Amino acid sequence: MIGFTAPFALWALPLAGLPLLTRWLRSSSVPRLDLRPAEGVSRAVDRGLTAAGVIALAALIMGLAGPYLRGGSLPYRGMGTNLVLLIDRSSSMDDTFAGRAPDGTDESKAAAARRILQDFIAGRPDDRIGIAAFSTAPLQVLPMTTSRSAIAAAITAQSERGLSQTDVGRGLALAMQMTRDASAMGSRAVVLVSDGAAVIAPEVQDLVRELALEQQVNLYWLYLRTEGARSIFDPGAPGEADSPQTRPERHLHLLLQRLGITYRAFEAESPEAVAQAVAEIGTLESRPILTERSLPRRDLAWLCFLAAALAAALLTAARALERPFAPRRPAPLVRQP
C-alpha cells in the first residue's frame, strides 16, 4: 500500500496538464502550417513530446509528495521455536564464575550470558522471542516478537546492575504466561538463565505448575554455577541437611522435574560451557514454526525523480535538435547607392 510523507503536494498535480494547453516549441514562420497534409511521424513526435511534458511535471510533483510502500509483515514457515528468555538480574550475576568482581580479565556471568545469547539469536532468524527478567520482582522486558533489533536491544539492556533478591518462582510464572502469545504452529520453550534460586512459596509453585501444564512449554535451566557451589544434581551425603532453605537450587531443580513437562537442566562453570549448553538447546528447539518476516518501508520518491529527469532530458534534447532545423531568416536587402 502506498503512502505519502507530504500529501499536500498532490494538490499541485493539475499543473501537470499545462503541456496540453500550451505549446512550448518554437513557432513556425510558415503561415497556415495546418493546411499541409497530416504526417504520421510528426504527429507521433508531437504527442510524444506533449506526453513527456505531462510526465515530467507529474513525476516531479509526485516525488515532492514523498511516496513510499508501507512496511508490514509476511507470514512464512521457518525452522525455530517460540522462545522466552528468563534472565536472572540478581547482584550475584555481576560476579565472575570464580565468585569475584570482574577485574578486566574475566567477564561476569551476566556479561557472558548476554554475549552468548546475542550470538545464539543472530543465528536463528525464524524464532519468535520474548525477554523477561527477575530479581526482587519479575519484569516483562519485551513481548514475543520477530524483530531482531528489538530483541538485541532488550538483551543489551540487562547490563544494569541487579538487586539482591531472586524471585525465580514469579519469574517462571511470568515467562510461561508470555508464551500465550506464541504462534499457532511451533513449539514453546522457556530458557531460565540463573546462577541461583530462592525458596518458592507454595501458592507460587501451584501457579507455575498450572501454567506449565496449560502451555505445555519445554523448560530449560541454564544454571551458571559459581566456583565452589554445590551441583544441583548432587543429592548430598546421607543425613546432610537438604531443604529448600539450605539448598534452594537443588529443590528448584526437583520442582521443575515434577512439573509434568519436558525439562532439562545444564550446569555451566565457564563461558565456554554456557556456549555449549546454548548450542544444545538450539538443536533441541529447531522445529517447523509459522512466523512472520518484517517488510521495511520502501521509498519510491527516487523513482519519481528519475522519471521526471528522463522526461526532462527528452524535452531538452528535442529543444536542442529544433534549432539546427529552424528556418533561416532571409538576408536583409542591401540597397545599391
Phi, psi and omega in degrees: 000137185266136174233173182226137178279333178227071186295339180297337179294340181291343177296341180274000182301325178303338178295341179294345179275000181302320178299342178280343185257338184221150177265139181249348177283166181296137177286146181277147177273358178275123181288147177049056179295337182288350178282347178284153179300141178295135183243126190300316182296317180297319179296320180295318179296317180299314180291325178296319180291323177296317178296323178297321177296317178297316181297318181300313181291315182296317180294323178296316180294319178297320178296321178294334178284348176069060180288151177204155173272126181294142176284179180176210180219151182236117179290141177203164182262124180231196178236119180174217182200166169268110193236133172245124176266120179252109190251129177285126179242029174289160186297333180294338179290344179275358175268165177280176177294341177275358178084019180241164174290141181301136180246012180102341179264324178244139178271156180290164177299321180295317180295318179296318180296317180298315181298314183290321179293324177298316178295321180299314182291322181298332181268006181230079185289345185265352181291145165259121192234138172239156182235131174226154179223160179208147167211261174292328179213155179282154181215129172279112182276319183207125175292167184298130184208166174255359182287110181293325180293320178293320180295315180298319179294323180294321178290319179298326181294346179280012180279349177295148181296142183274181179256181191278329189265168184224093179268071186289330182297310179290333174296317177296319179298318179296315181299319180290326175295325180294335180289353175296340178271013181290158177290157183298326180254130179124154180282166178238133183220148173236128177247114178269120179248107186207154176250011180188186180209184179208171178292131181255127181297149182303321181292328177288322176300317179297321179295316179298317180296318180295315180292324180297317179289325180292315185269341181052053180276156168266122188251132178233133175247115175265095185272110180275091188279125177287145180305127180095347180283152180289146177285144177289346179268355182272113180287346181089167180284153177303135180085352180285144180299125183219092182218165178301335179283322182273326181225072184295327181295316180296320183284333170295318177300316179295321178297315182294329177294333185265011182284343181082021179233172175292124183218137174219142178245141178235128174261131180230128182247009181200161177302327179294320178293325176298315180298320179295318180294317180296321178296321179292321177298319179298322178294320181290333185250043175246093183224164178301138181216140174267113185227192183232146175247127183286137176249114182288160176291138183244125181283133180248358183300323182296327177294320178296315180293326177294316178297319179296320180294319180294317179295319178295323178296321177297317179294321179296319179294321178296320180294320180291323180285343182289325187293316180299332183261007178290143180297137180280141177285141180296147179293141181296143179288136178253120180287137176279136177293000000 
